[in-house]
Amino acid sequence: MYITLCNTPANGTKPAPKMKNGKITLGLVDDHQIVIDGLTSLLKGHEKFNFAFATTHSVDVIDKMKESPVDILLTDVMMPKLPGNLLAKQVREKYPKVKILALSMSGQGDLVNEMIEDADSSGYL
């Protein structure tokens, strides 16, 4: 997997995430610990990324973001208690500059579309 990031927006309308110390700060929420372990293992040593937090509990994300601000939030779409589409809306209201990327292993197209349109998510993986 190759990830390319730059400091200029691709479409010229939205600024790229601000990087502290040259790194993009990530937050990760997924109700499957194995997904968190895999993504953190993949990205932890990458020179452009820093993990602020990773959690399996979506209801804790807003509080965690208060303690540890992020540039990008990677969030699962389907989670118990607080699904990704509702979490994305809360994050967008509270932290409008945070980029939100939806994560899913299945095709929940309606929820992903809602995250992208209603919460102005930045993308889908």
C-alpha positions as CSV (number, residue, x, y, z in Angstrom):
1,M,0.0,0.0,0.0
2,Y,1.4,3.4,-1.0
3,I,0.0,6.6,0.5
4,T,1.0,10.0,-0.9
5,L,0.2,13.2,0.9
6,C,1.0,16.7,0.1
7,N,0.3,20.2,1.6
8,T,-1.7,21.5,-1.3
9,P,-5.3,20.6,-1.9
10,A,-6.0,18.4,-4.9
11,N,-9.0,20.5,-6.0
12,G,-7.9,23.9,-4.7
13,T,-11.0,24.4,-2.5
14,K,-10.1,22.7,0.8
15,P,-6.8,23.1,2.6
16,A,-4.7,20.0,3.3
17,P,-4.3,19.0,7.0
18,K,-1.9,21.1,9.0
19,M,1.1,19.1,10.1
20,K,2.8,19.5,13.4
21,N,6.5,18.7,13.3
22,G,6.0,17.6,9.7
23,K,3.5,14.8,10.7
24,I,-0.2,14.4,10.2
25,T,-1.9,13.5,13.4
26,L,-4.4,10.6,13.1
27,G,-7.3,9.4,15.2
28,L,-8.7,5.9,14.5
29,V,-12.0,4.4,15.6
30,D,-13.2,1.0,14.6
31,D,-15.2,-1.5,16.7
32,H,-12.8,-4.3,15.6
33,Q,-9.5,-4.3,17.4
34,I,-7.9,-6.3,14.7
35,V,-8.5,-3.5,12.2
36,I,-7.0,-1.0,14.6
37,D,-4.0,-3.2,15.2
38,G,-3.5,-3.7,11.4
39,L,-3.8,0.0,10.5
40,T,-1.6,1.2,13.4
41,S,1.0,-1.5,12.5
42,L,0.9,-0.3,8.9
43,L,1.2,3.4,9.6
44,K,3.0,3.6,12.9
45,G,6.5,3.8,11.5
46,H,5.6,6.0,8.6
47,E,7.5,9.3,8.8
48,K,4.4,11.4,7.9
49,F,2.0,10.1,10.5
50,N,1.5,10.3,14.3
51,F,-1.3,8.5,16.1
52,A,-3.1,10.6,18.7
53,F,-5.5,7.8,19.7
54,A,-7.1,4.6,18.6
55,T,-10.3,3.3,20.1
56,T,-13.0,0.6,19.6
57,H,-15.6,2.9,21.3
58,S,-17.1,5.5,19.0
59,V,-18.9,7.3,21.8
60,D,-15.5,8.2,23.3
61,V,-14.1,9.9,20.2
62,I,-15.2,13.5,20.9
63,D,-13.7,13.4,24.4
64,K,-10.5,11.9,23.0
65,M,-10.3,14.6,20.3
66,K,-10.5,17.2,23.1
67,E,-7.5,15.7,24.8
68,S,-5.6,14.8,21.7
69,P,-6.4,16.9,18.6
70,V,-6.2,15.2,15.2
71,D,-5.8,16.4,11.6
72,I,-7.5,13.3,10.2
73,L,-10.1,10.9,11.8
74,L,-10.3,7.4,10.3
75,T,-13.7,6.0,11.3
76,D,-15.5,2.8,10.6
77,V,-19.0,3.1,9.1
78,M,-20.8,0.4,11.0
79,M,-20.3,0.5,14.7
80,P,-22.6,-0.2,17.7
81,K,-24.0,2.7,19.8
82,L,-22.7,5.5,17.5
83,P,-22.4,4.6,13.8
84,G,-19.8,6.3,11.7
85,N,-22.3,8.6,9.9
86,L,-23.6,10.0,13.2
87,L,-20.0,10.3,14.6
88,A,-18.9,12.1,11.5
89,K,-21.7,14.7,11.9
90,Q,-20.7,15.3,15.6
91,V,-17.0,15.7,14.6
92,R,-17.9,18.0,11.8
93,E,-19.9,20.2,14.1
94,K,-17.4,20.3,16.9
95,Y,-14.1,20.2,14.8
96,P,-14.9,21.5,11.3
97,K,-11.2,21.5,10.2
98,V,-10.7,17.8,10.8
99,K,-10.7,15.6,7.7
100,I,-12.8,12.5,8.1
101,L,-12.2,9.3,6.2
102,A,-14.8,6.5,6.3
103,L,-13.5,3.0,6.6
104,S,-15.6,-0.1,5.6
105,M,-15.0,-3.6,4.5
106,S,-18.5,-4.0,3.0
107,G,-20.6,-1.8,0.8
108,Q,-22.8,0.2,3.1
109,G,-23.3,2.7,0.3
110,D,-26.2,4.6,1.8
111,L,-24.3,5.3,5.1
112,V,-21.1,6.2,3.2
113,N,-23.0,8.6,1.0
114,E,-24.5,10.2,4.1
115,M,-21.1,10.6,5.7
116,I,-19.7,12.2,2.6
117,E,-22.7,14.5,1.9
118,D,-24.1,15.3,5.3
119,A,-20.9,15.4,7.3
120,D,-18.7,16.6,4.5
121,S,-16.3,13.6,4.9
122,S,-13.2,13.8,2.8
123,G,-13.2,10.2,1.5
124,Y,-13.8,6.5,1.8
125,L,-11.5,3.5,2.1
